[in-house]
Structures are given as C-alpha cells and as structure tokens.
Amino acid sequence: MQRKGNLHRTDWMALLSGLLFLVVGILLLTGALTDWVLLASLTVGGLAIAGVISVIARLIRGGR
C-alpha cells in the first residue's frame, strides 16, 4: 500500500497569527477600527492567545 503524501502537523501559531492580521487588516481598511490603542491591544492580546494555544497544542501532541 502506497502513501500518497506526507502529512504534517498544523502550525497553530502561524495559522492564528495570520488570521489575526487578516481580521485586523480588514477592520482597518473598512474603517471599523480607528483607535490605535485598541489596535495595539488587539494585536498583542491576539498574539498572546495564539501563543498559549500553540503551547497547549504542542503539549497535547507530545512535542519537545
């Protein structure tokens, strides 16, 4: 039986960070987000949450 391809693990930090910046970019372009303090808070908070989820995912799957 042949394997069609190698599967790789999901990089949760990269995926969630990309989604965060996509959403923040859309909010900036549409004018829904104009307060720079809120923008900085959302970015730092979102990256912190993405990091925590990434660490939890690595612990669950038995990473380094």
C-alpha positions as CSV (number, residue, x, y, z in Angstrom):
1,M,0.0,0.0,0.0
2,Q,1.5,3.4,-1.0
3,R,1.2,6.6,0.8
4,K,0.1,9.5,-1.3
5,G,1.9,12.2,0.7
6,N,3.4,13.1,3.9
7,L,1.1,14.7,6.4
8,H,2.5,17.5,8.6
9,R,1.3,18.9,11.9
10,T,-0.6,22.2,11.9
11,D,1.5,25.2,13.0
12,W,-1.2,26.8,15.2
13,M,0.9,29.9,16.0
14,A,1.3,30.8,12.3
15,L,-2.3,30.0,11.4
16,L,-3.8,32.0,14.3
17,S,-1.4,34.9,13.8
18,G,-2.3,35.0,10.1
19,L,-6.0,35.1,10.8
20,L,-5.5,37.8,13.4
21,F,-3.6,40.1,11.0
22,L,-6.2,39.4,8.3
23,V,-9.0,40.4,10.5
24,V,-7.2,43.5,11.8
25,G,-6.3,44.5,8.2
26,I,-10.0,44.2,7.2
27,L,-11.1,46.2,10.2
28,L,-8.6,49.0,9.3
29,L,-9.5,49.1,5.6
30,T,-13.2,49.3,6.3
31,G,-12.7,52.0,8.9
32,A,-14.3,50.0,11.7
33,L,-11.1,50.2,13.8
34,T,-9.7,53.7,14.1
35,D,-8.4,53.8,17.7
36,W,-4.6,52.9,17.7
37,V,-4.6,51.9,21.4
38,L,-7.4,49.4,20.7
39,L,-5.4,48.2,17.6
40,A,-2.3,47.6,19.7
41,S,-4.3,45.9,22.4
42,L,-6.0,43.5,20.0
43,T,-2.7,42.7,18.3
44,V,-0.8,41.9,21.5
45,G,-3.7,40.1,23.1
46,G,-4.4,38.1,19.9
47,L,-0.7,37.1,19.6
48,A,-0.7,36.1,23.3
49,I,-3.7,33.9,22.9
50,A,-2.2,32.3,19.7
51,G,0.9,31.6,21.6
52,V,-0.9,29.9,24.5
53,I,-3.0,27.8,22.1
54,S,0.2,26.8,20.3
55,V,1.9,25.7,23.5
56,I,-1.2,23.7,24.6
57,A,-1.4,22.0,21.2
58,R,2.3,21.1,21.4
59,L,1.8,19.6,25.0
60,I,-1.2,17.6,23.9
61,R,0.6,16.0,20.9
62,G,3.7,15.3,22.9
63,G,6.1,17.8,21.4
64,R,9.5,18.8,22.6
